[in-house]
C-alpha cells in the first residue's frame, strides 16, 4: 500500500480516482488506499466497473506488457546464474517491480514515456541489469570494516533514484554503487538465500547518506 500511496503522490494531483476490478484482494487494497488518503484531506474516489465490461482494458494492456518483461528479466538472470527460480520465489516480486519501473521510464506511448509525461523530461539516471552483482556502499561500524561490499542489484527507488541492493542478509538502499565485470555464478549463495519480498521490505529500509558514482557502460 505504501508503494501505491507513494506513486500517487508523485503524480502531482490532490484528487485521484482508484479503479480496480472485482477481485477481493484488489477491492481490499482499494479500501486501504482510500482510507489512508481521506484523513490527509486528499479527495479520493473509487470505481469498480461491472464484471466483463472491458472497462479496465487499458490496465490489462499494461499488465500484458509488464508481465512478459518481468519474465524476460528472470530468464536472463536464470541463464547467468544457472538456476531456474520457482514462481514462488521472492525474486519474482522484484522482477515485476523492476519491470514496472522500466516500463514507466522507457515504454513510450505517443512518443513519451509515463515518466516524461509526469516530470516534463526524460529519465537520465543510471541503471544496472536486474540481478547483477555489484559493489554497494553501506554504513558500517568500526574503522577497519569495509564500506564497499558485494551485493545484488534489485531495482531503483522513487523519487530519489537510489539503488535497492541485497547484501546476502537483507535489503540495502544506497546512492552509491560500482559495477564489476564478474561471473554471476560466483555469487550463487546470494541468489539461493534470497528471501526478501518487495512488499514489506521497501517500506522499512533506511537510506544510507552518500552520492551516486558514475556507472560505466558494460
C-alpha positions as a printed NumPy array, in Angstrom:
array([[  0.   ,   0.   ,   0.   ],
       [  2.829,   2.394,   0.771],
       [  4.2  ,   1.858,  -2.741],
       [  0.799,   2.774,  -4.193],
       [  0.432,   5.831,  -1.953],
       [  3.95 ,   6.959,  -2.824],
       [  3.283,   6.61 ,  -6.539],
       [  0.029,   8.564,  -6.18 ],
       [  1.989,  11.361,  -4.504],
       [  4.412,  11.534,  -7.431],
       [  1.61 ,  12.239,  -9.896],
       [  1.15 ,  15.768,  -8.563],
       [ -2.663,  15.637,  -8.245],
       [ -4.531,  16.052,  -4.962],
       [ -7.752,  14.436,  -6.24 ],
       [ -7.477,  10.916,  -7.636],
       [ -9.802,   8.073,  -8.56 ],
       [ -8.657,   4.498,  -7.988],
       [-10.107,   1.86 , -10.302],
       [ -9.89 ,  -1.898,  -9.933],
       [-11.827,  -4.989, -10.912],
       [-13.959,  -7.121,  -8.622],
       [-11.247,  -9.367,  -7.213],
       [-11.491,  -9.357,  -3.378],
       [ -7.779,  -8.681,  -2.907],
       [ -7.842,  -5.62 ,  -5.163],
       [-11.014,  -4.309,  -3.533],
       [ -9.304,  -4.578,  -0.165],
       [ -6.27 ,  -2.656,  -1.437],
       [ -8.578,  -0.019,  -2.856],
       [-10.265,   0.429,   0.553],
       [ -6.878,   0.66 ,   2.301],
       [ -5.641,   3.383,  -0.048],
       [ -8.824,   5.439,   0.146],
       [ -8.955,   5.185,   3.953],
       [ -5.317,   6.299,   4.126],
       [ -5.744,   9.333,   1.837],
       [ -9.035,  10.755,   3.119],
       [ -7.756,  11.605,   6.659],
       [ -4.955,  13.589,   4.968],
       [ -7.561,  15.776,   3.26 ],
       [ -6.883,  14.321,  -0.188],
       [-10.091,  13.874,  -2.238],
       [-10.159,  10.243,  -3.319],
       [-12.778,   8.46 ,  -5.394],
       [-13.211,   4.803,  -6.256],
       [-14.584,   2.994,  -9.274],
       [-15.309,  -0.694,  -9.782],
       [-16.51 ,  -1.456, -13.33 ],
       [-19.039,  -4.278, -13.789],
       [-17.505,  -7.712, -14.428],
       [-16.518,  -8.427, -18.046],
       [-17.266,  -4.876, -19.151],
       [-13.756,  -4.376, -20.568],
       [-13.699,  -1.002, -18.781],
       [-10.207,  -1.783, -17.479],
       [ -8.867,  -2.643, -20.918],
       [ -6.022,  -0.12 , -20.75 ],
       [ -4.863,  -1.522, -17.418],
       [ -4.99 ,  -5.078, -18.723],
       [ -2.95 ,  -3.957, -21.709],
       [ -0.203,  -2.58 , -19.468],
       [ -0.212,  -5.703, -17.311],
       [  0.137,  -7.723, -20.501],
       [  3.338,  -5.805, -21.269],
       [  4.86 ,  -5.778, -17.795],
       [  4.449,  -9.499, -17.1  ],
       [  6.447, -10.649, -20.171],
       [  9.126,  -8.068, -19.375],
       [  9.434,  -9.483, -15.837],
       [  9.659, -12.966, -17.337],
       [ 12.474, -11.761, -19.604],
       [ 14.364, -10.314, -16.619],
       [ 14.005, -13.575, -14.719],
       [ 15.02 , -15.666, -17.741],
       [ 18.188, -13.633, -18.247],
       [ 19.131, -13.855, -14.57 ],
       [ 18.457, -17.612, -14.569],
       [ 20.747, -18.043, -17.569],
       [ 23.553, -16.09 , -15.876],
       [ 23.262, -17.981, -12.588],
       [ 22.345, -21.415, -13.968],
       [ 19.243, -21.786, -11.789],
       [ 15.548, -21.997, -12.616],
       [ 13.669, -19.996,  -9.993],
       [ 10.259, -21.136,  -8.799],
       [  7.257, -18.883,  -9.398],
       [  7.009, -18.688,  -5.587],
       [ 10.493, -17.191,  -5.333],
       [ 10.67 , -13.624,  -3.936],
       [ 12.81 , -12.801,  -6.962],
       [  9.596, -12.611,  -8.968],
       [  8.175,  -9.81 ,  -6.822],
       [ 11.29 ,  -7.733,  -7.523],
       [ 11.287,  -8.634, -11.224],
       [  7.696,  -7.399, -11.549],
       [  8.54 ,  -4.251,  -9.605],
       [ 11.584,  -3.515, -11.753],
       [  9.672,  -4.301, -14.956],
       [  7.093,  -1.67 , -13.944],
       [  9.881,   0.783, -13.185],
       [ 11.458,   0.172, -16.611],
       [  8.138,   0.456, -18.41 ],
       [  7.364,   3.809, -16.743],
       [ 10.701,   5.245, -17.903],
       [ 11.381,   3.563, -21.233],
       [  7.966,   2.464, -22.542],
       [  6.804,   5.313, -24.785],
       [  3.189,   5.965, -25.712],
       [  2.584,   8.561, -28.412],
       [  6.258,   9.467, -28.278],
       [  6.547,   9.986, -24.494],
       [  7.132,   7.664, -21.556],
       [  4.907,   7.925, -18.442],
       [  7.911,   9.349, -16.556],
       [  8.338,  12.07 , -19.167],
       [  4.636,  12.956, -19.081],
       [  4.737,  13.437, -15.298],
       [  8.143,  15.132, -14.981],
       [  8.352,  17.024, -18.262],
       [ 11.713,  15.424, -19.117],
       [ 13.166,  12.046, -19.941],
       [ 14.847,   9.793, -17.397],
       [ 18.65 ,  10.244, -17.318],
       [ 19.615,   8.185, -14.271],
       [ 21.856,   5.119, -14.176],
       [ 20.668,   1.535, -14.013],
       [ 22.11 ,  -1.986, -13.816],
       [ 20.881,  -5.276, -15.2  ],
       [ 18.32 ,  -6.931, -12.948],
       [ 20.029,  -9.334, -10.532],
       [ 23.503,  -8.113, -11.476],
       [ 26.333,  -8.463,  -8.902],
       [ 27.848,  -5.113,  -7.935],
       [ 29.662,  -3.364,  -5.11 ],
       [ 27.409,  -1.244,  -2.924],
       [ 28.239,   1.344,  -0.295],
       [ 26.663,   0.94 ,   3.129],
       [ 27.151,   2.389,   6.587],
       [ 29.243,   0.162,   8.842],
       [ 30.551,   0.301,  12.397],
       [ 34.271,   0.214,  13.07 ],
       [ 37.079,   1.958,  11.226],
       [ 38.558,  -1.245,   9.822],
       [ 35.34 ,  -2.517,   8.257],
       [ 35.   ,  -2.116,   4.51 ],
       [ 32.184,   0.175,   3.43 ],
       [ 32.012,  -1.406,  -0.026],
       [ 30.782,  -4.975,  -0.241],
       [ 29.396,  -7.422,  -2.766],
       [ 25.668,  -7.046,  -3.35 ],
       [ 22.985,  -7.867,  -5.91 ],
       [ 21.05 ,  -5.184,  -7.799],
       [ 17.267,  -5.424,  -7.32 ],
       [ 15.987,  -2.134,  -8.697],
       [ 15.712,   1.588,  -8.03 ],
       [ 13.566,   3.659,  -5.721],
       [ 11.313,   6.654,  -6.239],
       [ 11.66 ,   9.607,  -6.124],
       [ 15.327,   9.818,  -5.062],
       [ 16.648,   7.488,  -7.792],
       [ 18.584,   5.343,  -5.324],
       [ 19.545,   1.679,  -5.573],
       [ 17.905,  -1.332,  -3.927],
       [ 20.561,  -3.979,  -3.256],
       [ 20.751,  -7.328,  -1.453],
       [ 23.892,  -7.857,   0.643],
       [ 23.331, -11.532,   1.426],
       [ 21.441, -10.788,   4.652],
       [ 18.906,  -8.089,   3.9  ],
       [ 17.911,  -5.099,   1.833],
       [ 20.217,  -2.089,   1.396],
       [ 19.18 ,   1.272,  -0.062],
       [ 22.11 ,   3.391,  -1.203],
       [ 23.057,   6.211,  -3.55 ],
       [ 26.462,   4.683,  -4.327],
       [ 27.152,   1.641,  -6.461],
       [ 30.045,   0.32 ,  -8.547],
       [ 29.517,  -2.16 , -11.329],
       [ 32.   ,  -5.015, -11.717],
       [ 32.674,  -7.408, -14.561],
       [ 32.256, -10.746, -12.819],
       [ 30.709, -14.18 , -13.266],
       [ 27.261, -14.158, -11.686],
       [ 27.721, -17.769, -10.573],
       [ 30.452, -16.625,  -8.169],
       [ 27.6  , -15.035,  -6.144],
       [ 25.468, -18.177,  -6.191],
       [ 24.743, -18.166,  -2.449],
       [ 23.195, -14.693,  -2.741],
       [ 20.63 , -15.953,  -5.238],
       [ 19.91 , -19.189,  -3.366],
       [ 19.494, -17.474,   0.02 ],
       [ 17.319, -14.615,  -1.217],
       [ 14.162, -14.44 ,   0.928],
       [ 13.335, -10.717,   0.799],
       [  9.915,  -9.924,  -0.656],
       [  9.45 ,  -6.417,  -2.004],
       [  6.112,  -5.57 ,  -0.351],
       [  7.2  ,  -5.453,   3.293],
       [ 10.852,  -4.6  ,   2.789],
       [ 10.742,  -1.436,   0.669],
       [  8.826,   0.484,   3.32 ],
       [ 11.166,  -0.402,   6.173],
       [ 14.636,   0.024,   4.682],
       [ 16.653,   3.123,   5.636],
       [ 18.696,   5.219,   3.222],
       [ 22.475,   5.48 ,   3.549],
       [ 23.659,   9.058,   3.06 ],
       [ 26.11 ,   9.113,   0.16 ],
       [ 26.266,  10.037,  -3.502],
       [ 25.94 ,   8.192,  -6.772],
       [ 29.121,   7.153,  -8.544],
       [ 29.187,   7.124, -12.335],
       [ 28.436,   3.674, -13.674],
       [ 30.473,   2.663, -16.724],
       [ 28.747,   1.044, -19.668],
       [ 29.172,  -2.707, -19.687]])
